[in-house]
Amino acid sequence: MNTIIYILALILIVLLFICSLIVIKFFRNKAICELSTGIKKEEFIIRKGGKYSIWIKDKRYSFTNIRDLRITVANKNTGEKKSLEEVFYRSKGLGVIWRRVEIYCFQADEGEYIISFESDERFREFIFNTTIQVRKYISIYKIALVIFVVQFILLIISILLIIIFKNYN
C-alpha cells in the first residue's frame, strides 16, 4: 500500500512540474522591438516568418488614444507596408504600475522591418510614458488550450491528493 502512495506522490510531482513548464513556456513571450513615443521610428529584425502582434505599454491608469498614434510597420528593404489588423480579443498584461494591451497583429516574413509613428510630434509629447512593443502573436485558441490543459492537470493533481490522503489515514 505504501508503494502505491509513493507512486502517486511521484506522479503528482511530475504533473506539477509539467504544469509549471507549460505556464512558463507560454508566458515567456519577449518583445522583439520596443519603440518609445519620443522616437519616430525603430528598426527590428524578424528571424522567423509568421504572425506578430503590436502591444502598447503604458502606465496602468492612463489612457492613450491608439488611433491617433497611427502606427505603421514596413519592410526595410522593399518599403512594403504591412496591413495591421485590429485584434478582436485584446490580451492584457497587468502589473503594479504598468499595463500592456495587444492592439494590432500583422503577418510578416523574415527580414528587417521598421515600426514608426505617423502621428504629429506634438501629440506624442503628451504620452511620454508609452511604448510600443512587437511580440510573437499568440492565438486566443492557444490561450484557451493552455488554460484547459492546466486546469485538467490541476484536477488530476487534486484527485491524486484525495487518493493519497484517504489511503494514508
TAJO-V573289 format. One record per helix or strand. SS is the DSSP state (a for helix, b for strand). FROM is the first residue (numbers start at 0). TO is the last residue. Records with the same first field share a line. If there is no record, write none. Layout:
SS=FROM-TO + FROM-TO
This chain:
a=1-26 + 65-68 + 120-124 + 139-167
b=32-35 + 40-45 + 49-58 + 70-74 + 80-80 + 84-85 + 91-93 + 97-107 + 110-116 + 130-135
